[in-house]
Amino acid sequence: MAEIKDPENTIIIELKDGPVTIELLADVAPKHAERMKELARAGKYDNVAFHRVIDGFMAQTGDVEHGNMEQDYNARRCGTGGSDLDDLPAEFSKLPHDRGTLGAARSQDPNSANSQFFINFKDNHFLNGQYTVYGRVIDGMEAVDKIARGEPPANPDRMISVKVAADA
């Protein structure tokens, strides 16, 4: 397992194939990092489906409104919702969308990110400067690579639990 340097800015996502450790980039995108911690601490990400998983591109999840597979899951609406919190302003940086980075999912409006995010399967530099990068997988990318593919997947995988390392 990777060494956790800053437990307050580290997220651990439990997937069916093992834990994924994510270093949040609070110095680069403080509002996005804070939002992920807030939703994780409230248990909002637990059991949320990966609703859009494109081979060779990315795995998207985080629809806390329609994506909880244990409570009010709606496969047709999953991917259209967010949290009950306000949308976030874009926090674009020079950080590239490399394999394992976390990007904030949003609509056409750059300031519409809320709870949804994606993990890049490969370097996706065409996204640079268009989507906020606010974290990177530091351990467990092999579990991310095994997430069921599809838009939506026939049998979606889920984030079993999402915790801030400082609380785990």
Beta strands, then each sheet from edge to edge (+ up, - down):
strand 1: 10-15
strand 2: 18-24
strand 3: 48-49
strand 4: 52-54
strand 5: 58-61
strand 6: 101-104
strand 7: 117-120
strand 8: 133-139
strand 9: 158-159
strand 10: 161-164
sheet 1: 4+ 5- 7+ 6- 8+ 2- 1+ 10-
sheet 2: 3+ 9-
end
